[in-house]
Amino acid sequence: MSDTSPKSAVELAMEKLKRLDAEGGVEARVLTDDQKAAIADARRDYEVGTAECRILYESSRLAATDPKSQEELEPNYRRDLARLVNTRDKKIREITG
């Protein structure tokens, strides 16, 4: 009998993804501690920004008495969230090179 235990579905999926990456020419990179810290900072900034954006949106929505004004807030809120995501992703790309 074999000494290895059966692999979980996650382990099998990870092996398959690694194999597909290798076949596709994707290289695995190890991040430095400084890069990991910088990425964590970028993600933390994003979380702070989204919390601030949500608070401002909810406050504005509650203050708006006109239904049309309330409807106009939603696209602006979504645009602001998308901007925050783009900024976060750009910072992470810059960090990882």
N, C-alpha and C positions, 0 to 999 in steps of 0.2 A: 504494500500500500504506500502511497505517496505521502511525503511529509508536508507538502503544501496544502493549505486549506483551499476550498473553492473560492473563486474570485467573485466579488460582488458585481452587480450591474454597473456601478459607478467605475470600478476598477477596469472592467471590460471596455466601457465607453471611453475612458481616458486612454487606454492602450490603443484603441481604434483611432482616436483623434491624433495621438502622437504619430501613429503610422501614416495617417493621411497628411499630416504636416510635413513629415519627412519626404513623402512622395511628391508633395507640392513644392518642396524647396524652402519651406518656412524654417527659419532658425530660431531656436529657443535662446533667449537672452536672460541672463541673471542680473537683476537690478542691485545696485549698491544700496547701502543703508541710507545714504544721503538722498538717492533718488526715491527710495521708498518713503522717506520723511517728506520730501517735496510733493510727492503724489498725495500723501495723506493731507498735507496742508491745502492743496488744490481742492481736494474733495471736501474738506472742512469748510473752505471758503464758499464752495457751491452750496453746501447745506445751510450755511448762515444766510446766503443770498436768497435761497428759495424760501426760507422761513420768513425773512423780511418781506419778500415779495408777496407771500401768502397773507401776511398780516395786513399789509397795505391794501391788497385787493379786497379782503374781507371788510376792512374798515371803510373803504370807498364804496363798496357794494351796499353796506348798511346805511351809509350816509346819503346815498342816491335815492331820492324819492320817486323819480320818474323811471318807469320800466325801460324806456328807450336808453336812458343813461346807464342803467344796470347792464343792458345787453352790450353796450359799447365797451364795458370794462373787461369782459371775457377775452376778446381777441388780444387786447393789450397785455393781459395777464399771461396768456399763452405765449405771446411774443417775448415777453420778459423772461419766462422760464426757458424758452428755446435759446435765448441769448446767453443765459447762465450755463446751460449745458454746453453750448459751443465754446464758451470761454474756458470752462473746465477741461473739455476734451483737448483744446488747443494747448493749454498749459501742460497737460499730461504728455501730449505728443512731443512738445519741446523738451520735456524732462527726459523722456526715454530715447530721444534722438531718432 
